[in-house]
Amino acid sequence: MRTTPFHKEYQYDMMTLEEVAKYLRKSPSWVYKHWKRLGGKKLGGSLFFPSKEDLYERVFFKEKK
């Protein structure tokens, strides 16, 4: 049986722009404006964000430069 990179132990929780907006109680346009600071990554024209736990750490505990 061939294994794929999406095997259960390799799955990651990613969030969409809309999910992040709802989680942070911000508008999608606000999230898009700040996507780099929030740890978003662009892939094929779509934005993906880290899990809620990672996003929370980034927003509330990351040192400001």
N, C-alpha and C positions, 0 to 999 in steps of 0.2 A: 504494500500500500504506500502510495506517495504522500509525503507530508507537505503541507503548504505553509507559507509564512503566517497564515491566519489561524494556525492551530490554537486551540483554546488557551494554552498557557502563554501565548504571545499576543493575545488580544489586549488592546488598550482602550480605555474609555476616552473617546474624543467627543467634543461638543461642536455643534454648528453655531453660526453667528446668531441665529434666532434663539437657540438654547442659552447661549451666554447672555444675551440681552434680557431674557426672562429671569435667569438666575441672578443677575446683577440689578435687575429692575431699572434697566436703561433702554433707550431706543436702539434699534438695530443700527441706525446711522451713527450713534455715539460709539457703539462697539466697533464699527468699521473704521471710524476715525482713530481709534486707539488700539487697533488689532495687534500692532507690533509690541506695545507695552504689555498687552495681555497675554503674550506668548503665542499668538496665532501664527499659523504657517499657511502659505498659499500653495495649492497643488492643483494644477489644471484649471486655474481661474476660480477655484473654490477656497474658502477659508475654513480651516479647522483649528480648534483650540484644545488645550489640554483638559484633563478631567477636572471635575469640580474641586477636588482636593488640591490639585496642583495650581489651579486658577486662584483659589483662595489664598494659598501661600504666596503666590506672585503679587496679588493685589495688596494684601495686608502685612506681609513680612519682608518683602524685598527692599533692600536698602536703596535709597535714592542716591543717584550719582551727582 
